[in-house]
Every structure is written in C-alpha cells, then in structure tokens.
Amino acid sequence: MEAPDDDRLLHQRVVGGEEAALGEAYDRFSALIFGLAARVTRDRVVAEDITQEVFLIFWERPLAYDPGRGSLRAWLATIAHRRAVDHVRSEERRRVSVLGPRLFEPEPARLEERVLAADEAQRVRQAVTRLPGALREVVELAYYGGRSYRQVGQELGVPEGTAKSRIRLALRRLAEELTEEEG
Amino acid sequence: MDPVERLYLDALTAEPAEPGRSLRPQLLAGARARRRPAERTAPWAEPFAGRVAAMDALLAAAVDDDWHRVIVEGWTLQELVAHLAAKDGLLAHAVGAPVLGPPLGVLDAAGRTAQVQEHERARSPEQTRRDWRAQADALCRHLATLDPAAPVRVDGLEAPLGDQVLARSLETWVHADDAARTARLALPHPVPEHIHPTADLCARLLPWTLAVSGLDGSGHVLELTLTGPGGGRWQVPLGLGDPPGTDADVSISADVVEFCFLLGGRGSAESLPARLGGDTELARQVLRSAPALSGP
C-alpha cells in the first residue's frame, strides 16, 4: 500500500530540510500519536515524551520512512507504539526487579520490527470475534476484506456515514479491550 | 502493512488526544539541535540549499562501512563528498564566499577535486561531511545578497550566477541519488518548486550540449514537454544565439526528473522513455548529446 500524495510531498519537504514541514506533520498527526501513546502508557508525561521523540526521528532520519511502503501515519504510529510498549515493559521490569535480579536483558527494539508478535496478532483477531455482530461485520469487511467505507456501506445496505461511524465505534471497543489486557 | 497490524494501530489511534500546548514549540526547538534545517538563502538559491540538506540527511544515516563503499567514478562516499566540496568551493571562490579545505591551488574542477580528496583522505568522514556542509551553508548565506543575473566564471565557464547555483543543485541531487542507490535507500525528489528551475536550466543548456557535441541546431526550434511535478513546456531555439522562437519543428516529451538526470549524466538517450515528434532524427541527436556537459 503506497502513501497518499500529501504524505509524499510532506516527506519531500522534510528531506529537503524545511522546518515548516515538520510543524505541519505535527499538526496533522500529533493528536493521533499522542492518543496512541497515552492509551498504551496511561501516562500523559511519558506520552508527550514519546510523541516528541517520534517527530524528532522523522525530522532527523527522514529517509527511514519510505512512502512506497505505506502511509506516514502508519509509520509514525508504528514507532510510537514500539516506544510505548518498551516503556510499559521497562516499568513492569522495574516492579519485578524489586523482588529479585533479572536474568536476561531483552533485545533492544528496532525501528523496522513488526508491530505485533504472532500471539499478539492472535489476540487482536480474538478481540474482533468478541465484538457485537454489527461491529464485527464492518471490521471484517474493511480490514480483512480490504473494502472502502463506501463499499462496506453498499454491501450492508447502509449509508456510507453509518458504515464509517460503526467502524469508529468498533475501533474504540477494540482499543479498550486490548489495552485493558495489556495493563 | 498486514491488515491485523493496521487494524490494531487504527484502534489505538481511534481516540486522538491533545498533548500540552508547549510540546509543539519544544519539538521545533529540539529539531534544530538534532538536524540543521536547509540554510536560509535567496529564493532562487533554495533548490541548492534543499539538496544540500537532503544529501546531509543521507550522510547522517551513513555508518562506517558506508563511507568506504565506492559510489561512482571509483570514489568512496567520503571522496564523493570531497568532490562536491571542491566544486562548491570553486563557486564560493568566484563570488567571494569562504572556501574551506586546502588552500586553493588550481581553479579547474578535476584538479581541485583531486586536491580536496587528497586532503580529506587524511581526515575522518565526519570531518569531511562537516566542512562540506559548513562551506555550502556559508555559500547559501552569501548568495542571499547577490544578483542572480550577474555573470560568474567557474571552471572556465561563464554563466549567470543563478545558473551556476542551479548547476550545483543538479549535481548535488544526482550525487545524493547515486549515494542513496548504493545504500538501497529511496531518495525522494525535490519539491516541484525546486525541480522546475532546474528543468528550465537543463532546457536552456540544450543548444550548448549540441554545440559541444559538434552539432549545429541553428534555425530549429524544439518544443520540450516535461511531465510530472515541476515540469512544464519550453520552446527552445537549438542554435547558439538564435532568437527566441515559437515555430517548433521538432518535439520531445519526457519525464521531468529523467530528463534532468540525462543532462546530469545519468541514464541514456536510448533508455529514456520519450515521445519524439517532427524532425525525429534531430530529436534523437538532442537527446544523445544531452549529457555532454555533465562532468564527474
């Protein structure tokens, strides 16, 4: 899946060292990135640090992002997620370490690492099956079936706006369930 | 991206939240410290400042092995950066901007390149990179007050300052692309506003590339259509000193970036996807001679 044209242009401007383009990237994506980091870490201060770091990485190493491989939003979200999970894990380790020494240091996370391990992906799929029928249906069509909002609406015989709001509701439910288990 | 991963990330970002207001200014201040933005300069010199910033972003990602890998002309990445510094230095010298590196002994591109490369081989790649960038940024600042129409002589060639700077921009672009290919990185194109003046220079160079190839295009007018962001349409009189013409008898249509790279010595007339019209034999000669002015 290729990035949209406005991602490409923003990327071109950041590679060319245009500071204003970094500000625009922040304006477009900071609420999403901060929302993700806050949900995973449940800590506003940490989530702000992660948000700042994600945009700094985009500025400092803009060639690490390749628009041929996906959207800027997904790339930024992947890095934010990795950082947020690392934070949660290191907090957990700190709590555990009061009880005794750790035997193994975990591998340092890399940028290009996959978002989800196999068992985590399985948990996401299971969470989808537990959604109420009407919500599960839209998620399966939109994500597993690759349909657009409009196509989802057509197949279910509901207006596009209804399909869209059902997907949004489904995503919120999923987020609640998944982050509750993580915590 | 895997659909389950996309679903998961979309779920986690389904509820956007506003970070504190101070975060934006903090970010922008922090960004300057982590990577220098493109140097401020006159609008006509911005394509050069932009390519310098892009090349520097590429160099920032280079690790030890990358610096010693051969990129082009048998040069390592460090030697390539020294070559760019050498040629930037010749322009800097011509306009009275600071020149870094060894004292200027020779004023031709090949001689100065050899001199700067020799000097830089004894230093670390980071030092080479730092001086190349500092000299280029100082040149950009110096250009801000100059007249782009003033004639300047560099490496034996007299041309308006604006064109000399665009030529530096094209060369920095082409070499950044060489380095990115070796590193298997996708270097994005410059923004369309920077591509357009570069393409304009390339179009105006065509009578010269024909002439140095021993061909005479006098009396012929080329309609050049360059497609893609930053492209456009030009009526190019093909004889040196021909008046501006509008009655084109030959036409070429090609991608704007591939055309600029052909002038920059990359790709070939035979492999360039182009639509030719009118006097197609002349059109082929124009394309075959297009790289004639590209040095190393």
Boltz contact constraints between the chains, C-beta under 6 A:
constraints:
  - contact:
      token1: [A, 11]
      token2: [B, 188]
      max_distance: 6.0
  - contact:
      token1: [A, 12]
      token2: [B, 188]
      max_distance: 6.0
  - contact:
      token1: [A, 12]
      token2: [B, 191]
      max_distance: 6.0
  - contact:
      token1: [A, 13]
      token2: [B, 191]
      max_distance: 6.0
  - contact:
      token1: [A, 15]
      token2: [B, 54]
      max_distance: 6.0
  - contact:
      token1: [A, 15]
      token2: [B, 57]
      max_distance: 6.0
  - contact:
      token1: [A, 15]
      token2: [B, 188]
      max_distance: 6.0
  - contact:
      token1: [A, 16]
      token2: [B, 50]
      max_distance: 6.0
  - contact:
      token1: [A, 16]
      token2: [B, 53]
      max_distance: 6.0
  - contact:
      token1: [A, 16]
      token2: [B, 54]
      max_distance: 6.0
  - contact:
      token1: [A, 17]
      token2: [B, 37]
      max_distance: 6.0
  - contact:
      token1: [A, 17]
      token2: [B, 38]
      max_distance: 6.0
  - contact:
      token1: [A, 17]
      token2: [B, 53]
      max_distance: 6.0
  - contact:
      token1: [A, 19]
      token2: [B, 37]
      max_distance: 6.0
  - contact:
      token1: [A, 22]
      token2: [B, 31]
      max_distance: 6.0
  - contact:
      token1: [A, 26]
      token2: [B, 24]
      max_distance: 6.0
  - contact:
      token1: [A, 31]
      token2: [B, 16]
      max_distance: 6.0
  - contact:
      token1: [A, 31]
      token2: [B, 18]
      max_distance: 6.0
  - contact:
      token1: [A, 32]
      token2: [B, 13]
      max_distance: 6.0
  - contact:
      token1: [A, 32]
      token2: [B, 16]
      max_distance: 6.0
  - contact:
      token1: [A, 34]
      token2: [B, 17]
      max_distance: 6.0
  - contact:
      token1: [A, 34]
      token2: [B, 19]
      max_distance: 6.0
  - contact:
      token1: [A, 35]
      token2: [B, 13]
      max_distance: 6.0
  - contact:
      token1: [A, 35]
      token2: [B, 15]
      max_distance: 6.0
  - contact:
      token1: [A, 35]
      token2: [B, 16]
      max_distance: 6.0
  - contact:
      token1: [A, 35]
      token2: [B, 17]
      max_distance: 6.0
  - contact:
      token1: [A, 36]
      token2: [B, 12]
      max_distance: 6.0
  - contact:
      token1: [A, 36]
      token2: [B, 13]
      max_distance: 6.0
  - contact:
      token1: [A, 38]
      token2: [B, 17]
      max_distance: 6.0
  - contact:
      token1: [A, 39]
      token2: [B, 12]
      max_distance: 6.0
  - contact:
      token1: [A, 48]
      token2: [B, 19]
      max_distance: 6.0
  - contact:
      token1: [A, 48]
      token2: [B, 23]
      max_distance: 6.0
  - contact:
      token1: [A, 51]
      token2: [B, 19]
      max_distance: 6.0
  - contact:
      token1: [A, 52]
      token2: [B, 27]
      max_distance: 6.0
  - contact:
      token1: [A, 55]
      token2: [B, 27]
      max_distance: 6.0
  - contact:
      token1: [A, 56]
      token2: [B, 30]
      max_distance: 6.0
  - contact:
      token1: [A, 56]
      token2: [B, 34]
      max_distance: 6.0
  - contact:
      token1: [A, 59]
      token2: [B, 31]
      max_distance: 6.0
  - contact:
      token1: [A, 59]
      token2: [B, 35]
      max_distance: 6.0
  - contact:
      token1: [A, 60]
      token2: [B, 34]
      max_distance: 6.0
  - contact:
      token1: [A, 60]
      token2: [B, 35]
      max_distance: 6.0
  - contact:
      token1: [A, 62]
      token2: [B, 57]
      max_distance: 6.0
  - contact:
      token1: [A, 63]
      token2: [B, 61]
      max_distance: 6.0
  - contact:
      token1: [A, 63]
      token2: [B, 185]
      max_distance: 6.0
  - contact:
      token1: [A, 66]
      token2: [B, 186]
      max_distance: 6.0
  - contact:
      token1: [A, 70]
      token2: [B, 1]
      max_distance: 6.0
  - contact:
      token1: [A, 74]
      token2: [B, 1]
      max_distance: 6.0
  - contact:
      token1: [A, 77]
      token2: [B, 9]
      max_distance: 6.0
  - contact:
      token1: [A, 77]
      token2: [B, 13]
      max_distance: 6.0
  - contact:
      token1: [A, 115]
      token2: [B, 5]
      max_distance: 6.0
  - contact:
      token1: [A, 116]
      token2: [B, 5]
      max_distance: 6.0
  - contact:
      token1: [A, 121]
      token2: [B, 4]
      max_distance: 6.0
  - contact:
      token1: [A, 124]
      token2: [B, 4]
      max_distance: 6.0
  - contact:
      token1: [A, 124]
      token2: [B, 8]
      max_distance: 6.0
  - contact:
      token1: [A, 143]
      token2: [B, 3]
      max_distance: 6.0
  - contact:
      token1: [A, 143]
      token2: [B, 7]
      max_distance: 6.0
  - contact:
      token1: [A, 144]
      token2: [B, 3]
      max_distance: 6.0
  - contact:
      token1: [A, 171]
      token2: [B, 10]
      max_distance: 6.0
  - contact:
      token1: [A, 171]
      token2: [B, 11]
      max_distance: 6.0
  - contact:
      token1: [A, 171]
      token2: [B, 14]
      max_distance: 6.0
  - contact:
      token1: [A, 172]
      token2: [B, 14]
      max_distance: 6.0
  - contact:
      token1: [A, 174]
      token2: [B, 11]
      max_distance: 6.0
  - contact:
      token1: [A, 175]
      token2: [B, 11]
      max_distance: 6.0
  - contact:
      token1: [A, 175]
      token2: [B, 12]
      max_distance: 6.0
  - contact:
      token1: [A, 175]
      token2: [B, 14]
      max_distance: 6.0
